[in-house]
Amino acid sequence: MSREPKRLDQFLLIHSTRADHWREITTLADAWATKRGERGAVEEAVAGILPTEEYHAYPGARLLGALNERIATNDAAGAAKLARRISNGLLTRVYRGRPAEWDIHDEVSPSEVADLMPASSGEPGVRRPYFEALFLTSQPAARWPALAGELRRLRRPEDAFIYEPVLVGSFEDALCAAIVNPDIAAVVLAEGFPYRSRHDMPVLRSVLDPFGETETADKSALRLARSLKRIRPELDLYLLSDREVEKLAGDPAADAVRRIFYAVEEPLETHLAILEGVQARYDTPFFDNLKNYARRPIGTFHALPIARGKSVFQSDWIRDMGEFYGINLFLAESSATTGGLDSLLEPTGNIKRSQEMAARAFGADHVFFVTNGTSTSNKMAVQALLAPGDIAVVDRNCHKSHHYGMVLTGAQPYYVEAFPMTEYSMYGAVPLDTIKRALLALRAEGRLERVKLLDLTNCTFDGHMYNVRRVMEECLAIKPDLIFLWDEAWSGFARFSPFLRPRTAMGAAADIEDWLRDPASVAAYEKQKEELGADPSDEALLAARLLPDPREVRLRVYQTNSTHKSMSAIRQGSMLLVKDVDFHTVEAQFHEAVFTHASTSPNQQLIASLDIARRQMELEGYGLVMNAIEIALTIRRAIAEHPLISKYFRVLGANDMMPASYRSSGFTDYLSPGSTWANVVKAMREDEFYLDPTRMTLVCGTAGFDGTQFKGLLASTYNIQLNKTSRNSVLLQSNINNTRSDVAQLVRVLVEICHAIDKRLADGGEPESRAFKARVKSLMTDVPDLPNFSNFHEVFRGDAGRTTPEGDIRTAFFSAYDPTICEYVPLFGSECDRRLRDGPEMVSANFVIPYPPGFPIMVPGQVLTQETIDFMRKLDVKEIHGYEKARGLKLLLPDAVAKKAKR
């Protein structure tokens, strides 16, 4: 096996490269068998993977032992055959349901099969979900095969699942196994194990170093349980102890453990507990009831003719719809909320239980299922948390649903600006300094009491993730009861990555909860209070990394996520997550918000898909998200290292997407020379912003394409779909659905496009070359400045502060309903220029949202400036919501608005 230098992405690619390593072993073994290679190369390759192979059930000790024996006895053909069988088994995962794959020989006896897998697993039509259970034992390694056999003999035909044991003997090995093997769903810890692994291999350090685990005096099973839960909170943990288990069960440190057993008792109970724990995550109350409902003979006398499908399948004209979708879709349709179903508006049965299970999975106290997309989730949260006259500090570039939510509630938005990325015609995220300045300015105006909400997008469309804990802690230091709404439409999956979880709302809230409970938090606050002095200046508060007073904090955190954007939910499936110590004070408002926005006829299949998405992420989300990250890193490397593709295209790194001042760690990109795990982990934990690796901004302007044009080319010619574009880039997003075949297709297409550019330039000569360079210059250099929010017109400022920019967006919005107090001014022409120069001020009557960039560059009541008009005039996009080219800019007449208000 080739020995490449250790790369930064070695760990992040450790799952996908396992199959590659076995393919390489197969290739080397084939070469040895055909006299084209040496035995030594095969031995070295197998030795290189053995330490981490112990963390997987398959191929297991018997097959690995047989492979090493064939190599040692110079059985090249036998070694090549077995290596290929193992490699194919890993690729196809056939070993999960075919007992013969676990045996050394091609054919095995029934008795051998019974010891390896339950007989029923190979029966036609029977397929039980497969997982692996990690057993940390203090028994010597020589006893492990016998112990594994004893565990397999506990299986019963009626078991709902099949699991294979993975045995390890140390703290380090248990952690490594849980990190490396995403198939592990349960862990059984027996006390009395050492800390250090019996292997002294660099690969173990490459696994453990990113998680910062170091040897301490505490080597207990409870410490290991806490470490495992920190990395993979979805795992079921069981403790076998020969001490006073009654005391252990009552120890708060044992909260991470699902159940504690006395070590010498009831091995069958341990087996059943493992299955029960997985079943608790596998259950999908609503989906299960929906399937049962579809199996029943139902007479429908309600307003849904399509239910049961008779109007479809008995029709000569629309039967093809039924044939396309299948009968179950129609059998599972109903407008009823009884008979085993439930009401989404006021759930009391299986939807309620499904939402409770989702809360557990996502680390929330409460979850609301939403079937109208996260646009509705956002409006529900804004409506429930804000009242007329309340002030919300809002990212001006957030999704339009937040702005419309302010209109609906009558709250006053205080817009804060994200840092600009002018070169790529996009915005980043809002700096913490900007947020703190807004809160301090409102405090100086005596208006801090009216500030109820901080509303931010995390991650942004382009992948900027906040240091969520730091933002919340520093804001709570200024206003201890501030509510936080984090729009995580694009990053709901991040809960299931140990690297990204701390930068989610629920992950950060859990960390803050732990800190608040720690007595040391009060001491840390008091120390900072003494350092800052009795009356610190605003500049001192801005310069400090503020800590809140743990005795005053009311932790109130809300998160919305578009489940359909990053998990296996049907389009428009969304969740609203709640972790709010004062939720009881707003619960009634939330139910009103549900009644306001949720349909009384929600789609049953959509609700079921939310249930299913939760199940999948709890049982295999860790591996799926790691695969999405691996896919993204593979795409980045493939584009950067291909000589032709990199000539015209590149994926932006963190150093391109975020100014250095927000990257105190010095992290630039995963692929940058000299990058180490030390600064990556430092960046994840400390940098103000961090780039979600699954979101890749591909610059296409250097190939002569604007974003919209390139997106259209990929869709119409190559059947590759993208989402967001900018003036000179497109956004590639890897997700849990992507495979390496998708990467290969993308690379092939980019190569074909690059060849076409080369040919066009070669055939066209100097004129074509000049035109190409001019086009690239136009896209990459002659870019318009991005406009900031200016201010609300004084008519819409009402009782706003003297120096703060909040305004009455609701009055401005509804003023536009009266055509007598509106006017239109052409965007291009002397009248617009004269008004900018001489007045009267032009005031927007509505939201104007160009796509791209997809955020409002004008909001109702906003005074238009030269900056905004220049940007509008330079836009070369086809889609601008709220702007009619034929009529021009829709404006309000402020004097007429004021006069009408006095009547």
Stockholm file with secondary structure:
# STOCKHOLM 1.0

chainA/1-903         MSREPKRLDQFLLIHSTRADHWREITTLADAWATKRGERGAVEEAVAGILPTEEYHAYPGARLLGALNERIATNDAAGAAKLARRISNGLLTRVYRGRPAEWDIHDEVSPSEVADLMPASSGEPGVRRPYFEALFLTSQPAARWPALAGELRRLRRPEDAFIYEPVLVGSFEDALCAAIVNPDIAAVVLAEGFPYRSRHDMPVLRSVLDPFGETETADKSALRLARSLKRIRPELDLYLLSDREVEKLAGDPAADAVRRIFYAVEEPLETHLAILEGVQARYDTPFFDNLKNYARRPIGTFHALPIARGKSVFQSDWIRDMGEFYGINLFLAESSATTGGLDSLLEPTGNIKRSQEMAARAFGADHVFFVTNGTSTSNKMAVQALLAPGDIAVVDRNCHKSHHYGMVLTGAQPYYVEAFPMTEYSMYGAVPLDTIKRALLALRAEGRLERVKLLDLTNCTFDGHMYNVRRVMEECLAIKPDLIFLWDEAWSGFARFSPFLRPRTAMGAAADIEDWLRDPASVAAYEKQKEELGADPSDEALLAARLLPDPREVRLRVYQTNSTHKSMSAIRQGSMLLVKDVDFHTVEAQFHEAVFTHASTSPNQQLIASLDIARRQMELEGYGLVMNAIEIALTIRRAIAEHPLISKYFRVLGANDMMPASYRSSGFTDYLSPGSTWANVVKAMREDEFYLDPTRMTLVCGTAGFDGTQFKGLLASTYNIQLNKTSRNSVLLQSNINNTRSDVAQLVRVLVEICHAIDKRLADGGEPESRAFKARVKSLMTDVPDLPNFSNFHEVFRGDAGRTTPEGDIRTAFFSAYDPTICEYVPLFGSECDRRLRDGPEMVSANFVIPYPPGFPIMVPGQVLTQETIDFMRKLDVKEIHGYEKARGLKLLLPDAVAKKAKR
#=GR chainA/1-903 SS CCCCCCCGGGTTTHHHHHHHHHHHHHHHHHHHHTTSSCHHHHHHHHHHHHHHHTTSSSSHHHHHHHHHHHHHTTCHHHHHHHHHHHHHHHHHCGGGTCGGGGSSSSSCCHHHHHHHSCGGGGSTTCCCCEEEEEEECCSCGGGHHHHHHHHHTTCCTTCSCEEEEEEECSHHHHHHHHHHCTTEEEEEEESCCCSSCSCCCHHHHHHHGGGTCCCCSCCCHHHHHHHHHHHCTTCEEEEEESSCHHHHHTCGGGGGCSEEEETTSCHHHHHHHHHHHHHHHHCCHHHHHHHHHHHSCCCCCSSCTTTTSHHHHTCSSSHHHHHHHCHHHHHTCCSCSCTTCCCSSSCCSHHHHHHHHHHHHHTCSEEEEESSCHHHHHHHHHHHHCCTTCEEEEETTSCHHHHHHHHHHTCEEEEECCCEEGGGTEECCCCHHHHHHHHHHHHHTTCGGGEEEEEEESSCTTCEEECHHHHHHHHHHHCTTCEEEEECTTCGGGGGCTTTGGGSHHHHHHHHHHHHHSTHHHHHHHHHHHHHCSSCCHHHHHHSCCCCCTTTCCCEEEEEECHHHHSSCCTTCEEEEEEETTGGGTHHHHHHHHHHHSCSSCCHHHHHHHHHHHHHHHHHHHHHHHHHHHHHHHHHHHHHHCTTHHHHCEECCHHHHSCGGGCTTCCCCTTSTTCCHHHHHHHHHHCSEEECTTEEEEECGGGTCCHHHHHHHHHHHHCCCCCCBCSSEEEEECCTTCCHHHHHHHHHHHHHHHHHHHHHHHHHHHHHHHHHHHHHHHHHTSCCCCCCCCCBCGGGTTTCCSSCCCCCHHHHHHHTTCGGGEEEECSSSHHHHHHHHHCCCCEECSCBEEETTCSCSBCTTBBCCHHHHHHHHHCCCSEEETCBTTTBEEEECHHHHHHHHHC
#=GC SS_cons         CCCCCCCGGGTTTHHHHHHHHHHHHHHHHHHHHTTSSCHHHHHHHHHHHHHHHTTSSSSHHHHHHHHHHHHHTTCHHHHHHHHHHHHHHHHHCGGGTCGGGGSSSSSCCHHHHHHHSCGGGGSTTCCCCEEEEEEECCSCGGGHHHHHHHHHTTCCTTCSCEEEEEEECSHHHHHHHHHHCTTEEEEEEESCCCSSCSCCCHHHHHHHGGGTCCCCSCCCHHHHHHHHHHHCTTCEEEEEESSCHHHHHTCGGGGGCSEEEETTSCHHHHHHHHHHHHHHHHCCHHHHHHHHHHHSCCCCCSSCTTTTSHHHHTCSSSHHHHHHHCHHHHHTCCSCSCTTCCCSSSCCSHHHHHHHHHHHHHTCSEEEEESSCHHHHHHHHHHHHCCTTCEEEEETTSCHHHHHHHHHHTCEEEEECCCEEGGGTEECCCCHHHHHHHHHHHHHTTCGGGEEEEEEESSCTTCEEECHHHHHHHHHHHCTTCEEEEECTTCGGGGGCTTTGGGSHHHHHHHHHHHHHSTHHHHHHHHHHHHHCSSCCHHHHHHSCCCCCTTTCCCEEEEEECHHHHSSCCTTCEEEEEEETTGGGTHHHHHHHHHHHSCSSCCHHHHHHHHHHHHHHHHHHHHHHHHHHHHHHHHHHHHHHCTTHHHHCEECCHHHHSCGGGCTTCCCCTTSTTCCHHHHHHHHHHCSEEECTTEEEEECGGGTCCHHHHHHHHHHHHCCCCCCBCSSEEEEECCTTCCHHHHHHHHHHHHHHHHHHHHHHHHHHHHHHHHHHHHHHHHHTSCCCCCCCCCBCGGGTTTCCSSCCCCCHHHHHHHTTCGGGEEEECSSSHHHHHHHHHCCCCEECSCBEEETTCSCSBCTTBBCCHHHHHHHHHCCCSEEETCBTTTBEEEECHHHHHHHHHC
//
